Amino acid sequence: MDAKITPQGVNIASDFTPVLQESARNAFFDYNFAEARKLLVRAQGLSPRTVRDRIIFADLTTQLHHREIEYLARGGDFDAAKTCLSSFLNWLRAASPKVFDEKHILHLRNSSRLMMELRRMPQLDASDLIDSIDAEIAVIDRFGRRPAPLSPLGMAVDGGDMRYGYLKQEGLKPTYGFLRDQQGTDTYLHRDNVSPHMWTHLNKGGRVRFSIGVGSQGRTFAKDVELDE
């Protein structure tokens, strides 16, 4: 690896993607998060990039967010931690399902455990961000790289059929949960997608009918939720 010591730190001269990726990993493990981001941006900008490169880049981006959030929160820099949480949420929402392999999902589970720790820090005051990140991780963990169904024009479309089911108590969070249908399939539901009355009905064990929507990133969710009367 070509590197030069400068007053600002180590200057990585290589434009070889694996070298930049490993250097970024070393940087964020040394708590040099700004340098890690610069190296990942350089690695991402190189072309051509393989599918494996994109998966590794995404995994490192997740690990970088995790380590920086953990470092800032435990160090008491709660404003910066909230900014990093927001960045992590935006990253998860924008990421393609194709970048979440088994190893990456394991790292996301570690991040979910970190969210549990952060909930015990009232000074952080970021429950909405934490819940949203947890929800994104739950969907990725459950559905992973499952592709969206395609129309003849190659565009993502809705699942179409009406389902009947109830809100599972297992894994239920204040802002989201999973509807289990008559086939035993679980579908993600966010509290904001139903009325307060419907959310209360579901939490009391009420049954509903619903259809399946597919987001732009190929992740399925429950929509058109109605009382099953």
N, C-alpha and C positions, 0 to 999 in steps of 0.2 A: 504494500500500500504506500503510495506517495503521500507524504505529509511533511509539513514544515511548521516549526514552532515560531509563532509570532507573538508580539505583546498582547494580542487579543485572544490567544489560545492556539489550538491546533488547526492548521489550514489543510484540509483534505483536497489534494490536487487531482485525485483520480475521478474520471467520469465513468467508472465501471459500476453499474447499478448495485450489485451485491456488496461492493465496498462501501458505497454511500449508505445503503440500508443498515449494514452492520455498524458503521460509524454513528449513525443516528441512534441505534439501540444503545451503544456505549454512552452516547451523550446524555440521553434521558435517564439512564441508570446512574449517571454522575450528577443528576439534577440540573443539567445544562439544557433546559427545555427550548430556549430560543435557538440554540445551535442545532438541536435535533430537528426542529421544524425546518430550518434552512436546508439541512441535508436531505430531508424527505422531499422537499420541494424540488431540489436539484435532481434527485433520483426519479421523481415523477415526470420531470420534463424531458428525460432522455427517451429517445425512440430508436428502433422499435422496442416496445415493452411486451413481454409475454403475459399470458393469463396468470402465471405463477407470480410474476413480478407485481401485478396488480393486487393479488391476494396478500402477498407479503407487505406491500405498502399499506393496505387497509388495516392489516393486523397491527403493524407498527404504529399507525395513527391511533388506533384504539388504545394500545398500551401507553402511548405518550400521554393521551388525555387522562387515562386512569392514574398514572404515576404523578402527573402534575396536579390533578385535583386532590389526590391523597396528600401530597407534600404541602400544598397551600392550606388545606383545611386543618391538617394536624398542626401546622405552624401558626394557625390563628389568622391567616390572611383571607378572611371570609369573602370580601368583595372580589378579590382576584379568583377565588375558588368558584364563586357564582358565575363569573365571566367564562371560566373554563368549562363549567357544567353546561352553560348555554352553547358553547362551541361544540362540545361533545354531542349534545342533543341534535344540533343542526347536522353534524357529520353523520350520525346514525340515520337520520331521516333521508339524507341525500344518497347514502351508499347503495350501490347495486347489490341485490341478493347474491350475485355470483361471487362476491368477495368473502362470503362467510363460509369457510370450510370448518372442519371439526375442531382444529386447533384454535381458530379465531373465535369460535363459539365458546370454547373453554375459557378464553381470556375475557369474553363478555360476561360469563358467569361470575368470574372474579370481580368484575366491575359491579355486577348486581349485588354482591356481598359488600362491596365498598359503599353502595347506596344505603344499605342497612346501617352501616356505621355512621354515615353522614346524617341519617335521621335522628341520631342520638346527640346531635350538635345543634341545640336550639339557636345558638348565636349565628349559625349559617343562614337560617331563614330562607331555605330554598326548597321547601317541600314540593311545590308544583313542578320545578325542574327535575327533582329527584324522581317523582312519580312518573313524569313523562319519559325519562330515560329508562326507568324500570319497565315501562310499558313497551317501549321500542325493543328492549333486550328480550322481553318475554315473547314477543312476536317472532323475532329472529330465531330465538332458541327453539321455539315450537315448530316453525315452518322452514327455517333455514333457507336453502337455496331453491325452494319450490318455485318454478316459473309461473307466470300468469298465463291463463288461457288466451289464445290469440284468435282474432277474427280473420276472415280470408284476406283482409288488407294488412294483416300483421300487427294490429293494434290490440292492446289489452282490453278485455271485455268483462262484464259481470258474469258471475256464475249462473244466474238466471233462475234456478229452481227455488221454490219457497221451502224453508226448513221450519221445524217445530222443535222447541227445546226449552231449556231453563239455564239459569246462571249457576255455574259451578261455584261451590264454596271454597274448594281447593284452589289456592293461588289468587283468590279474590283480593283486590286492592281497593283503596278508597276511590280511585279514579278510573279503574278498568277491571275487566274480568274476561271470562270466556264462556260463551254460550255452548252448551252441549246439545247436539241435535239427536234425532231419533236413530241415526246410524252410529252414534257414539263419537262423532267428529266434533272437535272443539274449534270455535271461531272467535277471534278477538273482538271485544266490544269496549269502546271507550265511553265513559259516563256522559261526555258532552254530546254523544250521538243519539241520546234518548232524553226524554223529558224527566224532570225530577220525580214526577209521579211514577213513570215507568221504571226508573232506577229503584225506587222504593219497592215497587211491585216485584221486581226481579230479586231483590235482596230478601224478600219474604218467601221466596221459593215459587213465585208465580211463573206460569208457563207463557211463552210467547211464540209468535211466528215471525220469521225474518228471512231476508235474502242475503246473498253474498256479494260484496263489492270487492273489487281488486284495485289497489292503488297503483300509481305510476311505477313503483319499484317492485311490483309483483306480489305485494303482501295482501292477503285477504283480510276482510273485516266484515262484521255484521252491520247491515243497514236495513232500513224500512221495518224497524222493529215494532210489532203491534201485539196487543193482547190476543191470546189464543182463547177466544170465547166460543 
